[in-house]
Amino acid sequence: MHPDAPPDSLNALLRWYVDSGVDETIGTEPVDRYQQPAAVEPPRPRPSPVAPAAPTPPLEAARAGADAAGSAAPVGSTTFASAAARRAAEAPDLDALRDLLGGFDDCALKRTATSLVFGEGSARARVVLIGEAPGAEEDRQGRPFVGPSGRLLDRMLQSIGLDRGQVFISNTVFWRPPGNRSPTPQETAACMPFVERIIELIAPEMLVALGGPAAGALLGQKESVGRLRGRWFSYATPRMARPIPATALFHPAYLLRSPAQKRLAWRDLLAIQKRLAPPPT
């Protein structure tokens, strides 16, 4: 943009950058990486021969690594959970769980984010909605779904007679990934005990995964959300008194990019409304 452009245009450009996930600059001039000469890697010294060490059984190696890192390290069907994650199962209410997350350091996203984005809504919600991760605006405010996709989600809920006071909204991770990238499987796994505890404490009538990554993490399904939407699954943890019905919706951010899919989303919302309706007397 020209340096003499009016301030309104500059502000609009900056706002567009923020909404797109650009939150830092690394230089004042653009760099054409295609015109730069390829970096020449210096020769590496040849390693001196070392006698091979005795092999360590995989299970013992994983235990040693987990003890050194103090975090979860899955090995086959065995999971070495962190102390904080194990304590999540004992949190008596949502406030205690939020406080526990404030001292949870086993998710690397916490070190780069501004705010903990725990969740928002009723502790007795009939519906729990779980998205993928907070964005830039959520990170600034410490609240889930407050940007453009959050405003669309509010309208979607209102269309079937719900609002934020009647549901609970959270994400599979509680801190914004840098640059709005997708959370890694390790980051999602570190936060999942807390997500499960949110669902257990609320004991809703229904669980809704917003988007494919959330559906994969919660429902254990590898199909795309386009194939999962419109179908119903059973969600349960060992500490839940009963399983609850669960389904997947297109993420509101996807619907903003693909408005033609709103027709299918509306159909899915009507199915949710029908399931929540009281039985006829």
N, C-alpha and C positions, 0 to 999 in steps of 0.2 A: 504494500500500500504506500502511496506517495506520502512523504513526510509532511506535506502541507494539507493533508486531508483534514476535513472538519472533525472536531472532537467526537461528535456523535458517531461518525463512521469508525473511528478508532475504538471507541467503547464497544460498539457492536462486534468488531473483530475480536477484541479481547474476550467478550462474553462467549463468542462462538468457540474460541480456543478452549475456554474453561469447560463448556458443555461437552466438548469433544474429548476431554481428558488430558489436555495439554496443561500441565501445572508448573513447568519450570523451563528455563531457557539455558542453553549451553554456549551461546555466542551471539554476537551482534550482526554477523554477516553469514549468509547461507554458504554451505560448502558442497561442492559437487564431488561426491565420493568417487564417481566414475572417472574423473580426470586425475585423481591422485595416483601416484605410482604405488604399486604393490609393495608392502613392507617386506623387507628381506629378513628372514629369521636368522639370528646368529647361530653358528654351529654349536651343537650341544656336546658337552663332554661325554665321552664314553664311560658308562658306569663300570666300576671295578667288579669283578666277579664276587658274588656273595653266596655262601653256602645256603641251600634252601632250608627254610624253617619247617619244623614239623607242622603238618596241617592241623588247624583248629576245627573241631566239629562245628557245623553251622549254628546249632542251637546255642552252644556256649559262646561263640563269637557274637551272636546277636544279643545275648544277655549282657556281655561285657560292654558292647557298644551302647546299649540302652542305659546301663548303669552310669556310663561315663557322660552321656548326653543328658540324662535326666528327662527323656521324652519317650513318646511311644515309638516302638520299632516292631512292626508285625513280622512274625516268622511263621509261615504256614497258617495254622489256625490259632497260634498263640500271639497275644497282643500284650506288650509291656506298657501299660498305661502310666502316665505321669501321676504324681500324687494329687495335683490339682484336679485332673480329670476324674480320678477316683473319688475325690471329695464332692465333685459335682453331683454324683448320685445321691449324696446325703443332704443336699441343700433343701431346706424345708419350704422355701417359697422363692418367688421370682426376685425379690429384693436381695435375698441372701445369695442367689445365683449370680446376680449382677455384681455384687461385691466380690465374690470369688473370682469372677472374670477380671476384675480390676487388678488383681494380684497374679494373674495367670501370665507366665512369660514363655510358655512353650510354643507359641505361634509367632513366627518371625514377623508377621505383618504388624504386630503391635509396635515394633521398633521404628516403622516408617510412617505410621498413621498419626493423625492428629487426635482423633476421638475414638472411644469405644462406642460402637453402634450396637447396643444390646437388642433392642426390640421395643415395640410400642403397641399398646392396646389393653384389652381387658384380661385380668388374671382368670376370669371365668368365661373366656371367649368360646363361642360355639364353633368358630373356624380359626385355625392357625394357618397362616400363609408364610412360606419360606422361599425367599429368593436366593440369588447366588452370592452377591457381595455388595457392600456399600460403595457408592460412587463419591465423586468429589464433593457434591453438595451435602450428602449424608455425612461425610467425614467432617465437614465444617460445623454442621449442626448437631451431630451426635444422635441423629434420628434416622430410621430407615425410610426409604422411598419418599423423599421430599423434593426431588427434582422433577423434570418433565414426566418421567415414567411413573413417579409417585402420584402426580396429579391425575394421570390417566387411570392408575389403579384406584384412586378414590372414586372416580366417575364410574368405573366398572362395578365397584362394590355398591355404590348408590343405585345403580340400575336394577339391582335385585334386593333393594331394601336394607343394605348393610352400611355401616360406617366404621371408622377406626375404633370407636368406643365399643363395638360389638365383636371385633375380631382381634387377633394378635398377629403382628407382622414382624418378621425377623429375616435373617439370612443364614446361609451355611457357614459363613465366616463373619466375625464381628469387627473386623478392621478392614479398611480400604486397601486393596492391593495397589502398589505403585503404578501410576499411569493407567489405572482402570483395567489392568490386565486380569485374566482369569486366575482365580486361586489355584495353586498347585494341589495335587491329591494329598500331599503331606499337610498343607495348611488346612484343608477341609477336614482331614482326619483328626487333626489336633483339636478342632472346634466342635466336632460332632458329638462328643459326650455332653456338651452344654446344650446343643440344639435338642438332643434327645430329652434332656432333663426339662427343658422348656415345655415340650409336648407332654411329658409325663405329669408335670405340675398342673398344667391347665386342663388336661384330659378333655380335649375338645370333642365335638361330634364329628369333625371332619378335618383332614389335613390336605392342604393344597400346595403343591410344588410349582413355583413360578419359573418356568424355563427348564431347558434340558439338563444343565448341570445340577440344579437342585433336585430334579426328578431322579437323576442317576444316584445322587448321594443318599437320598431318603428312601427311594423305592427299590434300589438295587437293580435298575433296569438300564440296559445299554442302548436301547433304541432312542431315536430322536424324539423330541417333544411332539413333533407332528404326528408320529405314530402312537405316542402314549396318550395324547389328549383324547378326551371322550371315553376313556376306559377307567375302570375303578379297580383299586388294589386294596389290600388289607395291610395296615401298618401297625406294628406292635413292638415293644421292647420287653425284656424279661420282668421289668418292674411295673408294667401297665396292667391294670385289672382286666382290661378287655382290649381287643384290637379295634381300630377305628378305620372307617373307609378313607381312602386317599386317592387323589387324582392329580393330574398335571394340567396347567394352563400355559399358553404362550406368555412369555415374559412381556410386561408392558413396554419395555424398551424395544423389543422385537416388533411389537405391534405398531409402534411409532415409525419404525423403518419400513414395515410391510403392512400398510393399512388395509390391504385387500383381505388379510387374515382375520380382521375384526369380525367378519361374518361368522367364522368358526368359533371365535372366542365368545361371541354372544350366545351361540348355541350351548357352549360349555357352561356359561354362567347360568343359563336357564336350567340346566341339569343340576347344578349346585343348589339353586333356589328350590327346585322340586324336592331334593333330598332333605332340605332343611325345613320344608313345610310340615306343619303338624298333621298327623294322620286324620282323615275325615272321621267325624263322630257319627 
